[in-house]
């Protein structure tokens, strides 16, 4: 005996109405899962290589699926830089991006992504990561203040950040005997020369050349030069100014890793022991140990949420790992974001602490997702879209038996192939702007 929609099993009690989005499960969905189904909109697919629906899109700021290694935002158009990175197999069989700390790989997301996630604003950032080295690298980082100074700090310093003073006599560009242009990797200029490298340009020469296209008065052009002229990432051009700022910086002669830390920033980084994480929340640095028994060769899901008090929240900062809350504290945040400062994936805002890992599926929200919503993100698989007019992902598909979206009045099962009869019915506008089927009791429709 077939299941019927619009009438009972004896063809009595016909219904006059319109039906849309019929889901049938072999499990009892709980209240939070039903709420997700109620709030989800299955948009018509496109042929672009991005998912055609976004979970909890009402508060979604940006979503980076890293399809084919691209850093495109699939929700808005706030695409990352660089445009593409090397790939590996992702957590769901698609592609993930590869970050190599030795190469300084990272992704920078536009200021628009984080501009409203300052102060004590609600926020959530979730991503999938396979941690390849526990080297203290950052999964993500944004914001921060130096507690003084203008955007580019004391002049002259067109290539330096706030709190740093250009050392014009330092070397800004090196060359080795085989023609390679190496970075210092924390070595002093003397150490670089002792290693056989020769200096081709001083920092002053590079600074002068780039001022021709930058802002010589210390405006936004300076930070753009610092952020995107990659040859100066690992030089000794910009030691700190003589007056004090709220971070530490070892002298170049003794430095092997930058120790710069920003005040009032927000981020998450791995520790130096397997399973350890460090949460960066303004002046708080909270260490969280996830344990040594986890197989870190696989992808794992990380979410950091904050429920800000200015919007009625309880100031709870929470870390979720693989869908479960692992840590929570009540903290008052006041994150500082300078206009134009981008968010970083794979290193910190000072371009130090690079990460060796693979990243996939980065979601950024302007609200604190609750435990049930994080669990949905952890359990969801965003499949690549098809050109058939059916959704390309199914919520809670582990127990999903059949799904009938009634696209263009068809009664096709979009999950399996258990299609309905008749094949088509009259349509009306559906609940999400698509199509729904129309049932007329007088005609005996079902």
Secondary structure in CASP SS format (residue, H / E / C, confidence):
PFRMAT SS
TARGET T0000
AUTHOR 0000-0000-0000
METHOD secondary structure of the structure
MODEL  1
X C 1.00
X C 1.00
X C 1.00
X C 1.00
X C 1.00
X C 1.00
X C 1.00
X C 1.00
X C 1.00
X C 1.00
X C 1.00
X C 1.00
X C 1.00
X C 1.00
X C 1.00
X C 1.00
X E 1.00
X E 1.00
X E 1.00
X C 1.00
X C 1.00
X E 1.00
X E 1.00
X E 1.00
X E 1.00
X C 1.00
X C 1.00
X C 1.00
X C 1.00
X C 1.00
X H 1.00
X H 1.00
X H 1.00
X H 1.00
X H 1.00
X H 1.00
X H 1.00
X H 1.00
X H 1.00
X C 1.00
X C 1.00
X C 1.00
X C 1.00
X C 1.00
X C 1.00
X C 1.00
X C 1.00
X C 1.00
X C 1.00
X C 1.00
X C 1.00
X C 1.00
X C 1.00
X C 1.00
X C 1.00
X C 1.00
X C 1.00
X C 1.00
X C 1.00
X E 1.00
X E 1.00
X E 1.00
X E 1.00
X E 1.00
X C 1.00
X C 1.00
X H 1.00
X H 1.00
X H 1.00
X E 1.00
X C 1.00
X C 1.00
X C 1.00
X C 1.00
X C 1.00
X C 1.00
X C 1.00
X C 1.00
X C 1.00
X C 1.00
X E 1.00
X C 1.00
X C 1.00
X E 1.00
X C 1.00
X C 1.00
X E 1.00
X E 1.00
X E 1.00
X C 1.00
X C 1.00
X C 1.00
X C 1.00
X C 1.00
X E 1.00
X E 1.00
X E 1.00
X E 1.00
X E 1.00
X C 1.00
X H 1.00
X H 1.00
X H 1.00
X C 1.00
X C 1.00
X C 1.00
X E 1.00
X E 1.00
X E 1.00
X C 1.00
X H 1.00
X H 1.00
X H 1.00
X H 1.00
X C 1.00
X C 1.00
X C 1.00
X C 1.00
X E 1.00
X C 1.00
X C 1.00
X C 1.00
X E 1.00
X E 1.00
X E 1.00
X E 1.00
X E 1.00
X E 1.00
X E 1.00
X E 1.00
X E 1.00
X C 1.00
X C 1.00
X C 1.00
X C 1.00
X C 1.00
X C 1.00
X E 1.00
X E 1.00
X E 1.00
X E 1.00
X E 1.00
X E 1.00
X E 1.00
X E 1.00
X C 1.00
X C 1.00
X C 1.00
X C 1.00
X C 1.00
X C 1.00
X C 1.00
X C 1.00
X C 1.00
X C 1.00
X C 1.00
X C 1.00
X C 1.00
X C 1.00
X C 1.00
X C 1.00
X C 1.00
X C 1.00
X E 1.00
X E 1.00
X E 1.00
X C 1.00
X C 1.00
X C 1.00
X C 1.00
X E 1.00
X E 1.00
X E 1.00
X E 1.00
X E 1.00
X C 1.00
X C 1.00
X C 1.00
X C 1.00
X C 1.00
X C 1.00
X C 1.00
X C 1.00
X C 1.00
X C 1.00
X C 1.00
X C 1.00
X C 1.00
X H 1.00
X H 1.00
X H 1.00
X H 1.00
X H 1.00
X H 1.00
X C 1.00
X C 1.00
X C 1.00
X E 1.00
X E 1.00
X E 1.00
X E 1.00
X E 1.00
X H 1.00
X H 1.00
X H 1.00
X H 1.00
X H 1.00
X H 1.00
X H 1.00
X H 1.00
X H 1.00
X C 1.00
X C 1.00
X C 1.00
X C 1.00
X C 1.00
X C 1.00
X C 1.00
X C 1.00
X H 1.00
X H 1.00
X H 1.00
X H 1.00
X H 1.00
X H 1.00
X H 1.00
X H 1.00
X H 1.00
X C 1.00
X H 1.00
X H 1.00
X H 1.00
X C 1.00
X C 1.00
X C 1.00
X C 1.00
X C 1.00
X E 1.00
X E 1.00
X E 1.00
X C 1.00
X C 1.00
X C 1.00
X C 1.00
X C 1.00
X C 1.00
X C 1.00
X C 1.00
X C 1.00
X C 1.00
X C 1.00
X H 1.00
X H 1.00
X H 1.00
X C 1.00
X C 1.00
X C 1.00
X C 1.00
X C 1.00
X C 1.00
X C 1.00
X C 1.00
X E 1.00
X E 1.00
X E 1.00
X E 1.00
X E 1.00
X E 1.00
X E 1.00
X E 1.00
X C 1.00
X C 1.00
X C 1.00
X C 1.00
X C 1.00
X E 1.00
X E 1.00
X E 1.00
X E 1.00
X E 1.00
X E 1.00
X C 1.00
X C 1.00
X E 1.00
X E 1.00
X E 1.00
X E 1.00
X E 1.00
X E 1.00
X C 1.00
X C 1.00
X C 1.00
X C 1.00
X C 1.00
X C 1.00
X C 1.00
X C 1.00
X C 1.00
X C 1.00
X E 1.00
X E 1.00
X E 1.00
X E 1.00
X E 1.00
X E 1.00
X E 1.00
X E 1.00
X C 1.00
X H 1.00
X H 1.00
X H 1.00
X C 1.00
X C 1.00
X C 1.00
X C 1.00
X E 1.00
X E 1.00
X E 1.00
X E 1.00
X E 1.00
X E 1.00
X C 1.00
X C 1.00
X E 1.00
X E 1.00
X E 1.00
X E 1.00
X E 1.00
X E 1.00
X E 1.00
X C 1.00
X C 1.00
X C 1.00
X C 1.00
X E 1.00
X C 1.00
X C 1.00
X C 1.00
X C 1.00
X C 1.00
X C 1.00
X C 1.00
X E 1.00
X E 1.00
X E 1.00
X C 1.00
X C 1.00
X C 1.00
X C 1.00
X C 1.00
X C 1.00
X C 1.00
X C 1.00
X C 1.00
X C 1.00
X C 1.00
X E 1.00
X E 1.00
X E 1.00
X E 1.00
X E 1.00
X E 1.00
X E 1.00
X E 1.00
X E 1.00
X C 1.00
X C 1.00
X C 1.00
X C 1.00
X C 1.00
X H 1.00
X H 1.00
X H 1.00
X H 1.00
X H 1.00
X H 1.00
X H 1.00
X H 1.00
X H 1.00
X C 1.00
X C 1.00
X C 1.00
X C 1.00
X C 1.00
X C 1.00
X C 1.00
X C 1.00
X C 1.00
X C 1.00
X C 1.00
X C 1.00
X C 1.00
X C 1.00
X C 1.00
X C 1.00
X C 1.00
X C 1.00
X C 1.00
X C 1.00
X E 1.00
X E 1.00
X E 1.00
X E 1.00
X E 1.00
X C 1.00
X C 1.00
X H 1.00
X H 1.00
X H 1.00
X E 1.00
X C 1.00
X C 1.00
X C 1.00
X C 1.00
X C 1.00
X C 1.00
X C 1.00
X C 1.00
X C 1.00
X C 1.00
X C 1.00
X C 1.00
X C 1.00
X E 1.00
X C 1.00
X C 1.00
X E 1.00
X E 1.00
X E 1.00
X C 1.00
X C 1.00
X C 1.00
X C 1.00
X C 1.00
X E 1.00
X E 1.00
X E 1.00
X E 1.00
X E 1.00
X C 1.00
X H 1.00
X H 1.00
X H 1.00
X C 1.00
X C 1.00
X C 1.00
END
